[in-house]
Amino acid sequence: MSLFMTKEKAPPTMVRKIVSLKNPGEVHLLKQSLEQVGARLIKELPIVNAYLCEFPSEEKALLTFRNREELFEVEDDIEFKLCWLFAPFFPLPPLFPPPFQAPAKPQPQPVYGGVRVGWGLKRIGAPEVWDKLQKRRVRVGIIDTGIDYKHQDLRENIKDGICTLDGQRDFMDDYGHGTHIAGIIGSAGNRYRGMMGINPYVDIYAVKAFNKEGKGKLSDIIEGLEWLARRQVELINMSFSTSENSRAFASAISFMEAQGITMVAASGNDGVGRSVKFPARFPQVIAVSATDRYDRVAAFSSTGPEVDFCAPGTDIPSAWLNNSYEEKSGTSFAAPHITGIAADIQNVYGPMPPSRLREIMASGAVRLAQLSDEQQGAGMVELPRIIK
């Protein structure tokens, strides 16, 4: 008898790939190929003519499509992270720090008609145009961790939702991030309770594509985009990022733009001077960097030539789980300021192509003296300069 225990072989790790078909009519070949290696088809991604497939191993996936590049294109189901600070952020000091300037004294959180309003909403002038908004309700999609649809400030404005995660159906937020995003855009508090969002008259369509650990996969995001397109949303907020490019994701973004949908995304939280992440890096998407209450670029904010606008992103108060409220920081929370601004513009002036919406926002943007072009794009959009 051997003195050494025989170690059992570990079960293979399942691998998921997004497989795009060069010819839509060849789906039967894909199914046959999967059967031959013991793989299976998980879900269809129709807007990119692709399928999420699961393989017993990386080797099996490579074997399935070897020398078949003319039929299939295969890529990883890449992971995304949310663009918020859930831990202390310690940026590297700049090589050439700017001359010291004593910051202005922080302003108290303003109150309008008995309702708390975050400093970010005040900075973009949202309260000054509330009485100019029309009855038309703009349809806004939010791809995130879901939304707490029981929250007193949000339940009236949430029209529908879906969970694209495996084995789940409910889009209830169990993380908080998506609820905070929704609150910035469309909280509908009143003088007796809660907070107000930038546009309290939006119709919100929620996609829960990020789990309770704040992690999301490309296939779930693409499925969410397709669901939102079928509901004819006019705007989509994406407060998440990845450094990896993807053909399937680029194709999905192009599809959404062709539908006339304006997409807004956080630039990323890798720090000033670090490149803008995807999806904000795609030219069809409005990329948003973050500023603090002194109109300085936030130290955590990714910057670059892809940045279109800057917006408040530090210590932003908004709705949280279980009818509560929290202050959070990140480019995650700069993006919905721009999404909310876009909702106000479309509320007053009606539907318009994404290119026209960009032009109008740029016309109402103020350039910040302390920020470079790569840190602010066209600048800080101020609603009273657009809606008069």
C-alpha positions as CSV (number, residue, x, y, z in Angstrom):
1,M,0.0,0.0,0.0
2,S,1.3,3.4,-0.9
3,L,2.3,5.8,1.9
4,F,1.0,8.7,-0.2
5,M,-2.7,9.5,-0.7
6,T,-3.8,9.6,-4.3
7,K,-5.1,13.1,-5.0
8,E,-8.4,13.1,-6.8
9,K,-8.4,15.1,-10.0
10,A,-10.2,18.4,-9.6
11,P,-13.3,18.9,-11.7
12,P,-12.8,21.0,-14.8
13,T,-13.5,24.7,-14.5
14,M,-16.3,25.7,-16.9
15,V,-15.4,28.5,-19.3
16,R,-17.9,30.8,-20.9
17,K,-17.3,32.5,-24.3
18,I,-19.3,34.8,-26.5
19,V,-19.4,33.2,-30.0
20,S,-20.4,35.5,-32.9
21,L,-21.6,34.0,-36.1
22,K,-20.2,35.5,-39.4
23,N,-23.3,34.1,-41.1
24,P,-26.6,34.2,-39.1
25,G,-27.8,31.1,-40.9
26,E,-25.0,28.9,-39.5
27,V,-26.4,28.5,-36.0
28,H,-27.0,24.8,-36.6
29,L,-23.2,24.4,-37.1
30,L,-22.6,26.1,-33.8
31,K,-24.9,23.7,-32.0
32,Q,-23.3,20.7,-33.6
33,S,-19.8,21.9,-32.7
34,L,-20.9,22.4,-29.1
35,E,-22.4,18.9,-28.8
36,Q,-19.1,17.4,-30.1
37,V,-17.1,18.8,-27.1
38,G,-19.7,18.6,-24.4
39,A,-20.4,22.3,-24.4
40,R,-23.8,24.0,-24.2
41,L,-25.5,27.2,-25.3
42,I,-26.5,29.5,-22.4
43,K,-28.2,32.4,-24.0
44,E,-28.8,34.2,-27.3
45,L,-27.5,37.8,-27.8
46,P,-29.5,38.8,-30.9
47,I,-28.4,42.4,-31.3
48,V,-24.8,41.2,-31.9
49,N,-25.8,37.9,-33.7
50,A,-23.9,36.0,-31.0
51,Y,-24.4,33.3,-28.3
52,L,-23.1,32.8,-24.8
53,C,-21.6,29.3,-24.7
54,E,-20.2,27.3,-21.8
55,F,-17.3,24.9,-22.3
56,P,-15.8,22.2,-20.1
57,S,-12.4,23.9,-20.3
58,E,-10.4,26.6,-22.2
59,E,-8.8,23.8,-24.3
60,K,-12.2,22.5,-25.4
61,A,-13.2,26.0,-26.4
62,L,-10.1,26.5,-28.5
63,L,-10.5,23.1,-30.0
64,T,-14.1,23.7,-31.0
65,F,-13.3,26.7,-33.2
66,R,-9.8,25.9,-34.4
67,N,-9.3,26.7,-38.1
68,R,-13.0,27.9,-38.3
69,E,-12.4,31.7,-38.1
70,E,-14.4,32.2,-41.3
71,L,-17.5,31.0,-39.5
72,F,-17.1,32.0,-35.8
73,E,-15.5,34.8,-33.8
74,V,-14.9,33.9,-30.2
75,E,-14.1,36.2,-27.2
76,D,-14.2,36.1,-23.4
77,D,-17.2,37.0,-21.5
78,I,-15.3,39.8,-19.8
79,E,-16.0,41.2,-16.4
80,F,-16.9,44.8,-15.5
81,K,-16.5,46.7,-12.3
82,L,-18.6,49.5,-10.9
83,C,-17.0,53.0,-10.9
84,W,-17.4,53.9,-7.3
85,L,-15.1,54.1,-4.3
86,F,-16.1,51.4,-1.7
87,A,-12.7,51.7,0.0
88,P,-10.3,54.6,0.6
89,F,-8.6,55.8,-2.5
90,F,-4.9,56.9,-2.3
91,P,-3.9,58.4,-5.6
92,L,-0.2,58.8,-6.5
93,P,1.0,62.3,-6.1
94,P,1.5,64.3,-9.3
95,L,5.0,64.7,-10.7
96,F,4.5,68.5,-10.9
97,P,1.9,69.5,-8.2
98,P,0.0,72.7,-8.9
99,P,0.6,75.8,-6.7
100,F,-1.3,75.6,-3.4
101,Q,-4.7,77.2,-3.4
102,A,-6.8,77.4,-0.3
103,P,-10.1,75.7,-1.1
104,A,-13.3,77.7,-0.8
105,K,-15.5,77.1,2.2
106,P,-17.9,74.2,1.5
107,Q,-21.5,75.3,1.0
108,P,-24.2,73.7,3.1
109,Q,-26.5,71.3,1.4
110,P,-29.3,73.5,-0.1
111,V,-32.9,73.0,0.7
112,Y,-35.7,73.8,-1.9
113,G,-39.2,73.8,-0.7
114,G,-38.3,71.6,2.3
115,V,-36.6,69.0,0.1
116,R,-32.9,68.2,0.4
117,V,-30.9,68.7,-2.7
118,G,-27.3,67.4,-3.2
119,W,-24.6,69.9,-4.0
120,G,-24.1,68.3,-7.4
121,L,-27.6,69.1,-8.5
122,K,-27.2,72.6,-7.3
123,R,-23.9,72.9,-9.2
124,I,-25.6,72.0,-12.5
125,G,-28.6,74.2,-11.8
126,A,-31.2,71.4,-11.7
127,P,-33.5,73.1,-9.1
128,E,-33.6,76.3,-11.3
129,V,-35.3,74.5,-14.1
130,W,-37.7,72.2,-12.2
131,D,-40.6,74.5,-12.8
132,K,-39.8,74.6,-16.6
133,L,-40.1,70.8,-17.1
134,Q,-43.0,69.5,-19.2
135,K,-45.4,66.7,-18.6
136,R,-43.5,64.5,-21.2
137,R,-41.8,61.6,-19.4
138,V,-38.4,60.6,-20.8
139,R,-37.6,56.9,-20.8
140,V,-34.3,56.2,-19.1
141,G,-32.5,52.8,-18.9
142,I,-30.1,52.1,-16.0
143,I,-27.8,49.1,-16.3
144,D,-26.5,48.4,-12.8
145,T,-27.1,46.4,-9.7
146,G,-30.9,46.8,-10.0
147,I,-33.0,49.3,-8.1
148,D,-34.8,49.3,-4.8
149,Y,-38.2,49.6,-6.4
150,K,-39.8,50.0,-2.9
151,H,-37.8,53.2,-2.1
152,Q,-40.2,56.0,-1.4
153,D,-38.4,58.4,-3.7
154,L,-38.2,56.0,-6.7
155,R,-41.2,53.6,-6.7
156,E,-43.4,56.1,-8.7
157,N,-40.9,56.4,-11.5
158,I,-39.8,52.8,-12.0
159,K,-41.8,51.4,-14.9
160,D,-40.2,48.1,-15.5
161,G,-37.1,46.0,-14.8
162,I,-35.3,42.8,-15.7
163,C,-32.5,40.7,-14.1
164,T,-30.1,39.2,-16.6
165,L,-28.1,37.3,-14.0
166,D,-28.1,33.5,-14.0
167,G,-30.9,31.9,-11.9
168,Q,-32.4,35.2,-10.9
169,R,-35.6,37.1,-12.0
170,D,-36.1,39.9,-9.5
171,F,-34.3,43.2,-10.3
172,M,-34.4,44.3,-6.7
173,D,-31.1,46.0,-5.7
174,D,-29.2,44.0,-3.1
175,Y,-26.0,46.1,-3.4
176,G,-27.1,49.8,-3.3
177,H,-25.2,51.2,-6.3
178,G,-28.0,51.1,-8.8
179,T,-30.4,52.7,-6.4
180,H,-28.0,55.6,-5.8
181,I,-27.7,56.1,-9.6
182,A,-31.5,56.1,-10.0
183,G,-31.9,58.6,-7.2
184,I,-29.5,61.1,-8.8
185,I,-31.4,60.9,-12.1
186,G,-35.0,60.6,-11.1
187,S,-35.8,60.7,-7.4
188,A,-39.3,62.1,-6.9
189,G,-39.3,63.3,-3.3
190,N,-41.5,66.1,-2.1
191,R,-41.5,68.8,0.6
192,Y,-42.5,66.2,3.2
193,R,-39.9,63.5,2.5
194,G,-36.9,62.4,0.6
195,M,-34.7,64.0,-2.0
196,M,-35.3,65.2,-5.5
197,G,-33.4,64.0,-8.6
198,I,-32.4,66.0,-11.6
199,N,-35.6,65.1,-13.4
200,P,-38.4,63.8,-11.1
201,Y,-40.6,62.9,-14.1
202,V,-38.6,60.2,-15.8
203,D,-39.7,56.7,-16.5
204,I,-37.0,54.4,-15.3
205,Y,-36.3,51.0,-16.8
206,A,-33.9,48.9,-14.6
207,V,-31.5,46.2,-15.8
208,K,-29.9,44.2,-13.0
209,A,-26.7,43.0,-14.7
210,F,-24.4,43.2,-11.6
211,N,-24.6,40.8,-8.7
212,K,-24.6,41.4,-4.9
213,E,-20.8,41.5,-5.0
214,G,-20.9,44.4,-7.6
215,K,-19.6,42.2,-10.5
216,G,-21.0,42.1,-14.0
217,K,-20.4,40.2,-17.2
218,L,-20.5,41.4,-20.8
219,S,-23.1,38.9,-21.9
220,D,-25.5,40.1,-19.2
221,I,-24.9,43.7,-20.2
222,I,-25.6,43.0,-23.8
223,E,-28.8,41.2,-23.0
224,G,-29.8,44.2,-20.9
225,L,-29.1,46.6,-23.8
226,E,-31.3,44.5,-26.1
227,W,-34.1,44.5,-23.5
228,L,-33.9,48.3,-23.2
229,A,-33.9,48.7,-27.0
230,R,-37.2,46.8,-27.2
231,R,-38.6,49.2,-24.6
232,Q,-37.6,52.2,-26.7
233,V,-35.7,54.0,-24.0
234,E,-34.2,57.3,-25.0
235,L,-31.2,57.4,-22.6
236,I,-29.0,54.7,-21.0
237,N,-26.7,55.2,-18.0
238,M,-23.7,52.9,-17.6
239,S,-21.7,53.6,-14.4
240,F,-19.3,50.7,-14.9
241,S,-16.0,50.0,-16.8
242,T,-13.4,47.7,-18.0
243,S,-10.0,48.1,-19.6
244,E,-10.7,45.4,-22.2
245,N,-12.0,46.1,-25.6
246,S,-14.6,43.8,-27.1
247,R,-15.9,43.3,-30.7
248,A,-19.3,42.1,-29.4
249,F,-19.6,45.1,-27.1
250,A,-18.6,47.5,-29.8
251,S,-21.2,46.0,-32.0
252,A,-23.9,46.3,-29.3
253,I,-23.1,49.9,-28.8
254,S,-23.3,50.6,-32.5
255,F,-26.7,48.9,-32.6
256,M,-28.0,51.1,-29.8
257,E,-26.8,54.3,-31.4
258,A,-28.5,53.3,-34.6
259,Q,-31.7,53.1,-32.6
260,G,-31.3,56.8,-31.7
261,I,-30.5,56.0,-28.0
262,T,-28.1,58.3,-26.2
263,M,-25.6,56.4,-24.0
264,V,-23.7,57.9,-21.0
265,A,-20.9,56.2,-19.1
266,A,-18.4,56.8,-16.3
267,S,-14.9,57.5,-17.5
268,G,-13.4,55.1,-14.9
269,N,-11.7,55.3,-11.5
270,D,-8.1,54.7,-12.3
271,G,-6.9,58.2,-11.5
272,V,-6.1,61.4,-13.3
273,G,-3.8,60.8,-16.3
274,R,-5.0,57.1,-16.6
275,S,-6.9,56.3,-19.8
276,V,-10.7,56.4,-20.1
277,K,-12.2,52.9,-19.8
278,F,-14.9,51.1,-21.9
279,P,-17.7,51.7,-22.6
280,A,-17.0,55.4,-22.1
281,R,-14.1,55.0,-24.5
282,F,-16.4,54.1,-27.4
283,P,-17.0,57.2,-29.6
284,Q,-20.7,56.6,-29.6
285,V,-20.9,56.9,-25.8
286,I,-20.8,60.2,-23.8
287,A,-17.8,59.9,-21.4
288,V,-18.0,61.7,-18.0
289,S,-15.2,62.5,-15.7
290,A,-15.7,63.5,-12.0
291,T,-15.2,66.8,-10.2
292,D,-15.4,67.8,-6.5
293,R,-17.3,70.7,-5.0
294,Y,-14.4,73.1,-5.7
295,D,-14.6,72.4,-9.4
296,R,-11.4,70.4,-9.3
297,V,-11.0,67.1,-11.1
298,A,-11.4,64.2,-8.6
299,A,-8.1,62.5,-7.9
300,F,-9.7,59.1,-8.7
301,S,-11.2,60.1,-12.1
302,S,-9.8,58.6,-15.3
303,T,-9.2,61.2,-17.9
304,G,-8.2,61.5,-21.5
305,P,-9.2,62.8,-25.0
306,E,-12.4,60.7,-24.9
307,V,-13.9,62.7,-22.0
308,D,-16.9,64.7,-23.3
309,F,-18.1,66.4,-20.1
310,C,-17.2,66.6,-16.4
311,A,-19.8,66.5,-13.6
312,P,-20.0,66.3,-9.8
313,G,-18.8,63.0,-8.5
314,T,-17.5,63.3,-4.9
315,D,-19.7,63.0,-1.7
316,I,-22.9,62.8,-3.8
317,P,-26.0,62.2,-1.6
318,S,-28.8,60.0,-3.1
319,A,-31.2,57.2,-2.4
320,W,-30.0,54.0,-0.8
321,L,-31.5,50.7,0.2
322,N,-34.4,50.4,2.6
323,N,-35.6,54.0,2.2
324,S,-32.3,55.3,3.4
325,Y,-29.8,57.8,1.9
326,E,-26.0,57.7,1.5
327,E,-23.2,59.9,0.2
328,K,-20.9,58.2,-2.3
329,S,-18.0,59.1,-4.6
330,G,-16.8,57.9,-8.0
331,T,-17.2,58.6,-11.7
332,S,-20.2,56.3,-11.2
333,F,-22.1,59.2,-9.8
334,A,-20.8,61.8,-12.2
335,A,-22.3,60.0,-15.2
336,P,-26.0,60.2,-13.9
337,H,-25.7,63.9,-13.6
338,I,-25.1,64.0,-17.4
339,T,-27.9,61.5,-17.9
340,G,-30.2,63.6,-15.9
341,I,-29.3,66.7,-17.8
342,A,-30.0,64.9,-21.0
343,A,-33.4,63.8,-19.7
344,D,-34.2,67.5,-18.8
345,I,-33.2,68.6,-22.3
346,Q,-35.4,65.9,-24.0
347,N,-38.2,66.7,-21.6
348,V,-38.3,70.3,-22.7
349,Y,-37.3,70.1,-26.4
350,G,-38.5,66.6,-27.3
351,P,-36.7,63.5,-28.8
352,M,-33.5,64.2,-30.7
353,P,-30.6,62.2,-32.2
354,P,-27.6,61.6,-29.8
355,S,-25.4,63.9,-31.9
356,R,-27.9,66.8,-31.5
357,L,-28.2,66.2,-27.8
358,R,-24.4,66.4,-27.4
359,E,-24.3,69.7,-29.3
360,I,-27.0,71.2,-27.0
361,M,-25.2,70.1,-23.9
362,A,-21.9,71.4,-25.2
363,S,-23.5,74.8,-25.8
364,G,-24.5,75.0,-22.2
365,A,-21.2,73.8,-20.8
366,V,-18.8,76.1,-18.9
367,R,-15.1,75.4,-19.1
368,L,-13.4,75.1,-15.7
369,A,-10.2,77.1,-15.4
370,Q,-8.4,74.5,-13.2
371,L,-9.1,71.6,-15.6
372,S,-7.4,70.6,-18.8
373,D,-9.2,69.5,-22.0
374,E,-8.6,65.9,-21.2
375,Q,-10.0,66.3,-17.7
376,Q,-13.3,68.1,-18.6
377,G,-14.0,67.7,-22.3
378,A,-16.5,70.5,-23.2
379,G,-16.8,71.4,-19.5
380,M,-19.5,71.4,-16.8
381,V,-23.0,71.5,-18.2
382,E,-25.2,74.1,-16.5
383,L,-28.9,73.6,-17.1
384,P,-30.1,77.2,-16.8
385,R,-27.9,78.1,-19.8
386,I,-29.9,75.6,-21.9
387,I,-33.4,75.7,-20.4
388,K,-34.5,79.3,-19.9
